[in-house]
Amino acid sequence: MSAARPSADASGASLPEALAPFLEDPARTAILLDVDGTLAPIVRHPDDAVVPETTRARINALAKRYGVVACVSGRAASDARRLVGIGSITYIGNHGGEILHHGGGKPEIDPELGHWIRRVQDFKQGVTTPQLHRERVRLEDKGTIVAFHWRGAPNEAAAEDSVREIAESAEEAGFQAHWGRKVLEVRPPVEMHKGVGVARLVRDADLTGAIYIGDDTTDLDAFGTLRELVENGRLERSLSVGVRADEGPPEVVAEADIVVDGVEGVRDVLAQLDAH
């Protein structure tokens, strides 16, 4: 059973009270959803992640009522769509670096990022060593990003030490090192975060409000971007929903307007958004 954290938003509103203004004008509201840890439970191997059918059904229903429904993921956009399994919504992938519009066949990649693909691939080849294989560090190649996962390694501490050495090498080579929940992402030195993708999506749509739901540090940029869009008058209202988890970063709970517990709590939010 999940629940919103009491007095989680600035006004002390409950979750139903916080959602009420968005229910009044769904056609001009965006529902923006992180995937791993939000829609799909965190698992040892990301390839094994599954979005429950009940959650998928809720998202399908919301796509028929709300102006924009989109998944915002660190995965490649096509991978996020494969996991979520809904073709009628938009996918922002690679932390804002690409967007796959509903019904589209190929994601649009930020041109500036596209110039870095070869350098990212060369770096990946240079740091992929037999030691990483022995330590069971899993490499995820997302084109413009390469990620190193150590969740589930036989010796997670040793695997993390090796990944931290990769991070140092990446920064020395001019890349940016970004940390998530037992994962390092090596990214080009280009502004690239979920907030960038959210801003781009909102810019191109006729919206008055937006709700973002996420569980990790990478979602904090999206929280901040929505608040900036309200401050500059682009949106009338926004709501940042943090997903609390055992391994989740405390910053998500601290920065969110409302907090729910785990993927079950997210389903509660989706159900309330689907209330007629």
N, C-alpha and C positions, 0 to 999 in steps of 0.2 A: 504494500500500500504506500503510495507516495503522497507527498503534500508539499505545498509551497512553504517556504520559510516564513514564519510570522513576521509581519512588518518589514518585508524584504525590499519594498520600494520606498522612494523618498517620502511618500505620503502615508505610508503604513497600510496601503491597500492590500486586500487579499488578492489571490490570483484571479478569481472571477471579476472582481472590481477593476483590476488592471487591464484585463482583456476586453472589458465592455465597450470602450470607445472604438476599438477595432472591429467589433462585431456590427457596429452601426453602419459601417461603410466598407464592406469586404471587397467590393469591386475596385477600390482605390487603396487597398492594403496589400503589402508584400509579406509573405511568410517565408523566412529564410532559415534553412536548417543545416547545421553541421551533420555529418554522417556518422563516422566512427565515434562511439561513446555517447552518441545522441540518439540516432535512429537505430543503429546496430550496436549491440554490446561489444565491448573491447574483448578480443580473444588473443590467444598466444600468437597466432599467425594471421595477419590481416586478410589473406586470401580465403580464410575460413569464416569471415564475418558474414552475418546474415541479418537482413532487415525482416523482422517478424511480419507475417501476412496481415495481422491486425493493424500494424503501423502503416504498411503499404496501402491498405484500404482507406485509412484515414487521409493519407496524403492525396490519394486519387480523388476523394470527395472534396478536399479543400481546393484542388486545382480547378474544379468546376465553379467555385464560388468566389475565389479571391483573384485580385488583379494579377498578382505574380506569386507563384510558388516556385522556389528554387532550392537546390541543395548546394551548399558551399563547402568544398572539401579540399583537404590536402592531397587527396588522390588526383590522378589525371581525370579529367572530366568524363571521358569515355568509361573509365573504370568505375567511377562513382555511379554513372547511369547503369552499368551492368549490375552493380551491387543493389541499387535501389529498385531497379527494374520497372521504372515508370517513364514512358516516352513523352508524356504530355506536359512535363515540367522542364525547367532550365537547370543546367548544371554549371557551376563555376568551379573549375578545377585548378590544381597546382597553386593553391593559395592566391587566387585572383589572377593567375597568369594566363588563363584561358577560359573561354565561355562556350558552352555547347547549348544552343537554343533548342527549345522544345521542337521536336520533329526534325532537327538538323542531323546531318550525317557526319560532319567533321567539325571539331572545335576550332574557334578562332583564337589564335595565339598572339599575344602581344608582340608586335614586330621587334621591339627592342630585346625581348627575351629570346626570340628566334635566332638572333645573331650569336648567342652564347651556347647554343646546343652542342656544337663540335667541341668547344673547350670543356664543357661539363662532361662530355663523353670521354675525352682524353684524360681528364682528372680521374674519372671512375676507373678507367683501365689501370692507371698508375697506382691506385691504392688498393685494388682488389688483389689481396695476397693469399697464399695458402694458410697463413695464420688466421685470417678472418674466417676462412672456410672451416678450419679446425675448431674455432671458438663458436661456430654456428651463428655468426652475425649475418643477418639476411639483408641482401642488397635489393633495393627497389628502384628501378630505373623509370623515371617519369619524363624523360626527354630533357626538359630544361632544369629539372631537379633530380638529384640522386639522393636516396635516403638509406640510412643504415639502422636496422632494427636489432636490438639485442634482447627483447622480451623472449623468455623461454630458453635462452642459451643455457647450456649445462652449468656454466660458471658466469653468471650475469655480471659480477663485479669485474672479472678479467676482460670480458667482452666489452664492457663499458669503457675500461681503460684504453683498449685498442681504438674504440670509436672516438674517444677524446683526442687521441693522437691524430686521427684523420681530421678532426675539426681544426686542430692547430695547423696542419698542412694546408687545409682549404683556405684558411684566413691568410696564410703566408702567400698563397697563390692568387689572392685577390677575390676569392669567393666570400660569401657570407655563411656562417654556421648558425643554424636555427635548431633549437632543442624542443622536443615534444615529450610525450610520455613514452620513455624508453626508445627514443628514436632521435637520430641526428639527420637533419636535412642540409645538404650543401646546395646553395642557391647562387645564381648570378648576383652581382652587386647592383641590382636594379630594384626600384621600389616594387615589392611583391609581397602582398599580404591579403588576407581575406577582405579587409576594409576596402582595398582598391577595387576588387571585383564587385563588392556590394555597391560602392559608389557608382560604378559604371552601369550596373543594372538599374539602379534607382534613377539615374540621370536619363535613361532612355524610356522611362515608363511614366504614366500619369498616376502618381501616387500621392496620398496624403499621410500615410502611416506605414510603418514597417516593424515587424517583430523578428528578432534573431534569437535562435536557440543554439547554445554550444556548451562544450564541456572542458575545453583545453585552452592553454595560453594563446594558441594561434587564433582563437575566437575573440580575444580581447580587442584586437584591431577592428573587428566588425562592430563590437559594442561601441567603441569610441567613434567610429565613422558615423554610425546612426545618430549618435548624440550631436555630432558636428552638423549633420544634415538638418537636424531640428534647429540648432542654434543659428544656422545661416538662412533659415526660412524655406529650405527645399522640401522639408517634411513638416507636418504639423505635430506629429507625435511619433515616438518610437518606444520599444520595450525590449530590453535585453534580458533573456531568460538563461540563467546559469544552471548547468546540470551537475549536481553534486555526486561525487563518486569517491570510493575509498582511496584511489591513487590520484584523484584529481587535484590540480593545483589550487591552493587557497585563494589565489588572485581571482579566479572565476567567481567564487562565492562572494568575494569582497566587492567586485566590480559590477555584478549583475543587479538588475532592478528587482528581479524575482528569482528565487532558487527552487528547483524541484529535485527530487531524488531519483537519479538513474533514468534508464530508458523507459521505465514504467511511468515515471513522472512526466516524461515528454509525451507519452501517449495520452495522459490525462489532459495536457495542454491542447493537443491536437483535437481531442474529443470536445473540449469546451469551445474551441474555435469553430467546430463543425456544428455547434448548437444552432438550431433554427429559431 
